[in-house]
Amino acid sequence: MSTLNTSSEKSLAPSRDAKAEHALQLACETLQIEADAISNLKQRLSGGDSSAFINAIHLVLHCKGRLVISGIGKSGHIARKIAATFASTGTPSFFLHPAEAAHGDLGMVTSQDVFIAISYSGEAGELIAILPILKRLGVKLIALTGNPHSTLAKLADLHLSVHVEKEACPLNLAPTASTTVTLALGDALAVAVLDARGFKEEDFARSHPGGALGRRLLTHVKDVMRTGNAIPQVKPDTKLSSALLEITQKGMAMTAIVDHDQRIVGVFTDGDLRRLMDKPLNFSELMIADIMRKNPHRIGPEQLAVEAVEIMEQHRINQLLVADADGKLVGALHIHDLTRAKVI
């Protein structure tokens, strides 16, 4: 009986065949090779290649035109990503296909531009073919290659090495480690330029208005606040019963109390009402001025909506009054307004 149980347990136990083990080993080796390649790039960048990299930062940073990035094949895919990274971090940039460039698209390049050419061999025919035109235009050329003695490297104003000891491909043929290193170097250059340019979160948001960060950093209080008749408000001499009617009608679970000049003097919320219920008061005769909370929290219409979220979270409130520079009521915010605007 025990023998049958043991046999059953063995049959249910997960197992890997030799092919699966080999595939997993190869995957781990690939990651290690690419990690080592980036580590070697880091060492070169902090050593002999540092001056070229710093000069590249200077060229891109002081470019009066645009950054044009080009490559063919796998290098072209990497070039597209690098161009997109630069464009989204404050450097006007675009990808130019070298084959299309030779058939008219070079008209997009001006003498004010900086051109980054990517080719691991440094001998890509499509890139070499357009170099004379770029030189004639006076375009500054940065080459990213794995061969400092290549045609592209020799003709460039600056050469940045993306050399790797070997590709992760078992045949040492398919661009793997070399494309990873090239992309990493492009990211490093973009981040260095970003920092030197003083690029901030707000700048990033302007390039990404459709994203969550864009909504958070580009949405102002005035964009989402309630205005006009939608603002619950009463005067200090209003009876509690009338104030409660205003709260109910406007659906914000609170009302602002303003003087005759429309300046905010207080606020009264559903929470304040619940706290009053335990007190022996004559509710039919109460004036809102007698029970309102004075000097309520407020925010300006030009402030960012995320600042309103911060105030609400800090003080554990769900509503916030909006006042102008003179303290006059111009709007009101409920936490739901910010949620609908996807600020939170």
Disulfide bonds with the S-S distance in Angstrom:
none
